[in-house]
Structure formats: C-alpha cells, structure tokens
Amino acid sequence: MLVIMAGLPGTGKSTVGREIARVTGGIVLDKDRIRAALFREEVEYTTEQDDFVLNVMLQTAAWILARNRQRIVVIDGRVFSKNSQLWRVTDFADKLGVAWRVIECV
C-alpha cells in the first residue's frame, strides 16, 4: 500500500507518517531527506526540484513494492495542495496495481 501524507507544513505529516511506518513495519520516503541526499549544496525549494524528488520517491516506492506487495510505503514531505500533484501519485499507484490512501493532516 502507498500512504500519501498531505497537509501544510507543521501539521504533523512526518510524525504521523513515521508512526504508521513504525506500527506497520513500513518505510517512510521523506522528501526533505531525499532532496538533501541528492542535491546537498544545490538544494532549491522550487517546484521543479520538488517534482524531481517526488519522481525519485515514486520510483523508489515502485521498486520496494515490486519486491513486497504487502509492504506499506509512506510518501512524506509534499503538501499536495493541488489536485494534479495528488493525482500524479494516485495514478502512479493505480498503474502499479497497489492500494493507496491519503491522510490529510490539518
């Protein structure tokens, strides 16, 4: 299953996502950590870089889920304030044939 954490900064997305992963034995893919690992001194908080990092996260989720369909992967770190951003992830999950859920923190 793919769990998509949505909500504004500071609403608890990371805290809830980590707890879901802890309780279920899942994996958290954290956008900020992945961005820092990929770009180091070149970190930009732009839509272009956000989209790139999300693509890396989705490819990583696909790789993990292809090896274990019972695994839960938590996508954390994007606000998903636009429907198109959310649809990108849900469509991706649908193409993989995995269940997905959105948890919106407010």
TIRO-2110 file (N, C-alpha, C; in Angstrom, 1 decimal):
// TIRO-2110
0.8, -1.2, 0.0, N, 1, A
0.0, 0.0, 0.0, CA, 1, A
0.9, 1.2, 0.0, C, 1, A
0.4, 2.3, -0.7, N, 2, A
1.1, 3.6, -0.7, CA, 2, A
0.2, 4.5, 0.2, C, 2, A
0.8, 5.1, 1.2, N, 3, A
0.2, 6.0, 2.1, CA, 3, A
0.7, 7.4, 1.8, C, 3, A
-0.1, 8.3, 1.4, N, 4, A
0.3, 9.6, 1.0, CA, 4, A
-0.1, 10.6, 2.1, C, 4, A
0.9, 11.3, 2.6, N, 5, A
0.7, 12.2, 3.7, CA, 5, A
0.6, 13.6, 3.0, C, 5, A
-0.6, 14.3, 3.3, N, 6, A
-0.9, 15.6, 2.7, CA, 6, A
-1.2, 16.6, 3.8, C, 6, A
-0.9, 17.8, 3.6, N, 7, A
-1.2, 18.9, 4.6, CA, 7, A
-0.1, 19.9, 4.6, C, 7, A
-0.4, 21.0, 5.1, N, 8, A
0.5, 22.1, 5.2, CA, 8, A
1.7, 21.8, 6.1, C, 8, A
2.8, 22.6, 6.0, N, 9, A
3.9, 22.4, 6.9, CA, 9, A
3.5, 22.6, 8.4, C, 9, A
4.0, 21.7, 9.2, N, 10, A
3.8, 21.8, 10.7, CA, 10, A
2.5, 21.2, 11.2, C, 10, A
1.8, 20.5, 10.3, N, 11, A
0.5, 19.9, 10.7, CA, 11, A
0.7, 18.4, 11.2, C, 11, A
1.9, 17.9, 11.2, N, 12, A
2.1, 16.6, 11.7, CA, 12, A
2.3, 15.4, 10.7, C, 12, A
2.4, 15.8, 9.4, N, 13, A
2.6, 14.7, 8.4, CA, 13, A
3.7, 13.8, 8.7, C, 13, A
4.9, 14.3, 9.0, N, 14, A
6.0, 13.5, 9.3, CA, 14, A
5.9, 12.6, 10.5, C, 14, A
5.3, 13.2, 11.6, N, 15, A
5.1, 12.5, 12.8, CA, 15, A
4.1, 11.3, 12.6, C, 15, A
3.0, 11.6, 12.0, N, 16, A
2.0, 10.6, 11.7, CA, 16, A
2.6, 9.5, 10.8, C, 16, A
3.3, 10.0, 9.7, N, 17, A
3.8, 9.0, 8.8, CA, 17, A
4.8, 8.1, 9.4, C, 17, A
5.7, 8.6, 10.3, N, 18, A
6.7, 7.8, 10.9, CA, 18, A
6.0, 6.8, 11.9, C, 18, A
4.9, 7.2, 12.5, N, 19, A
4.2, 6.3, 13.4, CA, 19, A
3.5, 5.2, 12.6, C, 19, A
2.9, 5.5, 11.5, N, 20, A
2.3, 4.5, 10.6, CA, 20, A
3.4, 3.5, 10.2, C, 20, A
4.5, 3.9, 9.8, N, 21, A
5.6, 3.0, 9.4, CA, 21, A
6.1, 2.2, 10.5, C, 21, A
6.2, 2.8, 11.7, N, 22, A
6.7, 2.0, 12.9, CA, 22, A
5.7, 0.9, 13.2, C, 22, A
4.4, 1.2, 13.3, N, 23, A
3.4, 0.3, 13.7, CA, 23, A
3.2, -0.9, 12.6, C, 23, A
3.4, -0.5, 11.4, N, 24, A
3.1, -1.5, 10.3, CA, 24, A
4.4, -2.2, 9.7, C, 24, A
5.6, -1.7, 10.2, N, 25, A
6.8, -2.2, 9.6, CA, 25, A
7.0, -1.6, 8.2, C, 25, A
6.4, -0.5, 7.9, N, 26, A
6.6, 0.2, 6.6, CA, 26, A
7.8, 1.0, 6.5, C, 26, A
7.9, 1.7, 5.4, N, 27, A
9.1, 2.5, 5.1, CA, 27, A
8.6, 3.9, 4.8, C, 27, A
9.2, 4.9, 5.3, N, 28, A
8.9, 6.3, 5.0, CA, 28, A
9.9, 6.8, 4.0, C, 28, A
9.4, 7.4, 2.9, N, 29, A
10.2, 8.1, 2.0, CA, 29, A
10.0, 9.6, 2.2, C, 29, A
11.0, 10.2, 2.8, N, 30, A
10.9, 11.6, 3.2, CA, 30, A
11.5, 12.5, 2.2, C, 30, A
10.7, 13.4, 1.6, N, 31, A
11.2, 14.3, 0.5, CA, 31, A
12.4, 15.2, 1.0, C, 31, A
12.4, 15.7, 2.2, N, 32, A
13.4, 16.6, 2.6, CA, 32, A
14.8, 15.8, 2.7, C, 32, A
14.7, 14.6, 3.3, N, 33, A
15.9, 13.8, 3.4, CA, 33, A
16.5, 13.4, 2.0, C, 33, A
15.5, 13.0, 1.2, N, 34, A
16.0, 12.6, -0.2, CA, 34, A
16.5, 13.8, -1.0, C, 34, A
15.9, 14.9, -0.9, N, 35, A
16.4, 16.1, -1.5, CA, 35, A
17.8, 16.5, -1.0, C, 35, A
18.0, 16.4, 0.3, N, 36, A
19.3, 16.7, 0.8, CA, 36, A
20.4, 15.7, 0.4, C, 36, A
20.0, 14.5, 0.3, N, 37, A
21.0, 13.5, -0.2, CA, 37, A
21.3, 13.6, -1.7, C, 37, A
20.3, 14.0, -2.4, N, 38, A
20.6, 14.2, -3.9, CA, 38, A
21.3, 15.4, -4.2, C, 38, A
21.0, 16.5, -3.6, N, 39, A
21.4, 17.8, -4.0, CA, 39, A
22.4, 18.5, -3.1, C, 39, A
22.5, 18.1, -1.9, N, 40, A
23.5, 18.7, -0.9, CA, 40, A
23.5, 20.2, -1.0, C, 40, A
24.5, 20.8, -1.6, N, 41, A
24.6, 22.3, -1.6, CA, 41, A
23.7, 22.9, -2.7, C, 41, A
23.2, 22.1, -3.5, N, 42, A
22.3, 22.6, -4.6, CA, 42, A
20.8, 22.6, -4.3, C, 42, A
20.5, 22.4, -3.0, N, 43, A
19.1, 22.4, -2.6, CA, 43, A
18.4, 23.7, -3.0, C, 43, A
17.3, 23.5, -3.7, N, 44, A
16.4, 24.6, -4.0, CA, 44, A
15.0, 24.2, -3.7, C, 44, A
14.2, 25.1, -3.1, N, 45, A
12.8, 24.8, -2.8, CA, 45, A
11.9, 25.3, -3.9, C, 45, A
12.2, 24.7, -5.1, N, 46, A
11.4, 25.1, -6.3, CA, 46, A
10.5, 24.0, -6.6, C, 46, A
9.5, 24.3, -7.4, N, 47, A
8.5, 23.3, -7.9, CA, 47, A
9.2, 22.3, -8.8, C, 47, A
10.2, 22.8, -9.6, N, 48, A
10.9, 21.9, -10.4, CA, 48, A
11.7, 20.8, -9.6, C, 48, A
12.4, 21.2, -8.6, N, 49, A
13.1, 20.3, -7.7, CA, 49, A
12.1, 19.4, -6.9, C, 49, A
11.0, 20.0, -6.5, N, 50, A
10.0, 19.2, -5.8, CA, 50, A
9.5, 18.1, -6.7, C, 50, A
9.2, 18.4, -7.9, N, 51, A
8.7, 17.4, -8.9, CA, 51, A
9.8, 16.3, -9.1, C, 51, A
11.0, 16.7, -9.3, N, 52, A
12.1, 15.8, -9.5, CA, 52, A
12.2, 14.8, -8.3, C, 52, A
12.2, 15.3, -7.1, N, 53, A
12.4, 14.5, -5.9, CA, 53, A
11.1, 13.6, -5.8, C, 53, A
10.0, 14.1, -6.0, N, 54, A
8.8, 13.2, -6.0, CA, 54, A
8.9, 12.1, -7.0, C, 54, A
9.4, 12.3, -8.1, N, 55, A
9.6, 11.2, -9.1, CA, 55, A
10.6, 10.2, -8.6, C, 55, A
11.7, 10.6, -7.9, N, 56, A
12.6, 9.7, -7.3, CA, 56, A
11.9, 8.9, -6.2, C, 56, A
11.0, 9.5, -5.4, N, 57, A
10.3, 8.8, -4.4, CA, 57, A
9.4, 7.8, -5.0, C, 57, A
8.7, 8.1, -6.0, N, 58, A
7.7, 7.2, -6.7, CA, 58, A
8.5, 6.0, -7.3, C, 58, A
9.6, 6.2, -7.9, N, 59, A
10.4, 5.1, -8.5, CA, 59, A
10.9, 4.2, -7.4, C, 59, A
11.3, 4.8, -6.2, N, 60, A
11.8, 4.0, -5.1, CA, 60, A
10.6, 3.2, -4.5, C, 60, A
9.5, 3.8, -4.4, N, 61, A
8.3, 3.1, -3.9, CA, 61, A
7.9, 2.0, -4.8, C, 61, A
8.0, 2.2, -6.1, N, 62, A
7.7, 1.1, -7.1, CA, 62, A
8.7, -0.1, -6.9, C, 62, A
9.9, 0.3, -6.7, N, 63, A
11.0, -0.8, -6.5, CA, 63, A
10.7, -1.6, -5.2, C, 63, A
10.4, -0.9, -4.2, N, 64, A
10.1, -1.6, -2.9, CA, 64, A
8.8, -2.4, -3.0, C, 64, A
7.8, -1.9, -3.6, N, 65, A
6.5, -2.6, -3.6, CA, 65, A
6.6, -3.8, -4.6, C, 65, A
7.4, -3.7, -5.6, N, 66, A
7.6, -4.8, -6.6, CA, 66, A
8.2, -6.0, -5.9, C, 66, A
8.9, -5.8, -4.8, N, 67, A
9.6, -6.9, -4.1, CA, 67, A
8.7, -7.4, -3.0, C, 67, A
7.8, -6.6, -2.5, N, 68, A
6.9, -7.0, -1.4, CA, 68, A
5.6, -6.2, -1.4, C, 68, A
4.6, -6.8, -2.0, N, 69, A
3.3, -6.1, -2.2, CA, 69, A
2.6, -5.9, -0.9, C, 69, A
3.0, -6.6, 0.2, N, 70, A
2.4, -6.4, 1.5, CA, 70, A
3.0, -5.2, 2.2, C, 70, A
4.1, -4.6, 1.7, N, 71, A
4.8, -3.5, 2.4, CA, 71, A
4.0, -2.3, 2.3, C, 71, A
4.1, -1.4, 3.3, N, 72, A
3.5, -0.1, 3.3, CA, 72, A
4.6, 0.9, 3.1, C, 72, A
4.4, 1.8, 2.1, N, 73, A
5.4, 2.8, 1.8, CA, 73, A
4.6, 4.2, 2.0, C, 73, A
5.2, 5.0, 2.9, N, 74, A
4.7, 6.3, 3.2, CA, 74, A
5.4, 7.4, 2.4, C, 74, A
4.7, 8.1, 1.7, N, 75, A
5.2, 9.3, 0.9, CA, 75, A
5.0, 10.5, 1.8, C, 75, A
6.1, 11.1, 2.2, N, 76, A
6.0, 12.2, 3.2, CA, 76, A
6.8, 13.4, 2.6, C, 76, A
6.2, 14.6, 2.8, N, 77, A
7.0, 15.8, 2.6, CA, 77, A
6.5, 16.8, 1.5, C, 77, A
5.4, 16.4, 0.8, N, 78, A
4.8, 17.3, -0.1, CA, 78, A
3.5, 17.7, 0.4, C, 78, A
3.1, 19.0, 0.2, N, 79, A
1.9, 19.5, 0.7, CA, 79, A
0.7, 18.9, 0.0, C, 79, A
0.9, 18.6, -1.3, N, 80, A
-0.2, 18.1, -2.2, CA, 80, A
-1.4, 19.1, -2.2, C, 80, A
-1.1, 20.4, -2.3, N, 81, A
-2.1, 21.4, -2.3, CA, 81, A
-2.9, 21.5, -3.6, C, 81, A
-2.3, 20.9, -4.7, N, 82, A
-3.0, 20.9, -6.0, CA, 82, A
-3.5, 19.5, -6.3, C, 82, A
-4.7, 19.4, -6.8, N, 83, A
-5.2, 18.1, -7.2, CA, 83, A
-4.3, 17.4, -8.1, C, 83, A
-3.7, 18.1, -9.1, N, 84, A
-2.8, 17.5, -10.1, CA, 84, A
-1.6, 16.8, -9.4, C, 84, A
-1.1, 17.4, -8.3, N, 85, A
0.0, 16.7, -7.6, CA, 85, A
-0.4, 15.4, -6.9, C, 85, A
-1.6, 15.4, -6.4, N, 86, A
-2.1, 14.2, -5.7, CA, 86, A
-2.5, 13.2, -6.8, C, 86, A
-3.1, 13.6, -7.9, N, 87, A
-3.4, 12.6, -8.9, CA, 87, A
-2.2, 12.0, -9.5, C, 87, A
-1.1, 12.7, -9.5, N, 88, A
0.2, 12.1, -10.1, CA, 88, A
0.5, 10.9, -9.2, C, 88, A
0.4, 10.9, -7.9, N, 89, A
0.8, 9.8, -7.1, CA, 89, A
-0.3, 8.7, -7.1, C, 89, A
-1.6, 9.1, -7.0, N, 90, A
-2.6, 8.1, -7.0, CA, 90, A
-2.7, 7.4, -8.4, C, 90, A
-2.5, 8.1, -9.5, N, 91, A
-2.4, 7.4, -10.8, CA, 91, A
-1.2, 6.5, -10.9, C, 91, A
-0.1, 6.9, -10.3, N, 92, A
1.1, 6.0, -10.3, CA, 92, A
0.8, 4.7, -9.5, C, 92, A
0.2, 4.9, -8.4, N, 93, A
-0.2, 3.7, -7.6, CA, 93, A
-1.2, 2.8, -8.3, C, 93, A
-2.1, 3.4, -9.0, N, 94, A
-3.1, 2.6, -9.7, CA, 94, A
-2.4, 1.8, -10.9, C, 94, A
-1.5, 2.4, -11.5, N, 95, A
-0.7, 1.8, -12.6, CA, 95, A
0.1, 0.6, -12.0, C, 95, A
0.6, 0.8, -10.8, N, 96, A
1.3, -0.3, -10.2, CA, 96, A
0.4, -1.4, -9.7, C, 96, A
-0.9, -1.1, -9.5, N, 97, A
-1.8, -2.1, -9.0, CA, 97, A
-1.8, -2.2, -7.5, C, 97, A
-1.4, -1.1, -6.8, N, 98, A
-1.3, -1.2, -5.4, CA, 98, A
-2.3, -0.2, -4.8, C, 98, A
-2.8, -0.6, -3.6, N, 99, A
-3.8, 0.2, -2.9, CA, 99, A
-3.1, 1.5, -2.4, C, 99, A
-3.9, 2.6, -2.3, N, 100, A
-3.3, 3.8, -1.8, CA, 100, A
-4.4, 4.5, -0.9, C, 100, A
-3.9, 5.3, 0.1, N, 101, A
-4.7, 6.0, 0.9, CA, 101, A
-4.0, 7.4, 1.1, C, 101, A
-4.9, 8.4, 1.3, N, 102, A
-4.4, 9.8, 1.6, CA, 102, A
-4.8, 10.1, 3.0, C, 102, A
-3.8, 10.6, 3.7, N, 103, A
-4.0, 11.1, 5.1, CA, 103, A
-3.7, 12.5, 5.1, C, 103, A
-4.7, 13.4, 5.3, N, 104, A
-4.5, 14.8, 5.3, CA, 104, A
-4.4, 15.3, 6.7, C, 104, A
-3.3, 15.9, 7.0, N, 105, A
-3.1, 16.5, 8.4, CA, 105, A
-3.5, 17.9, 8.4, C, 105, A
-4.2, 18.4, 9.4, N, 106, A
-4.6, 19.8, 9.4, CA, 106, A
-4.3, 20.3, 10.8, C, 106, A
END
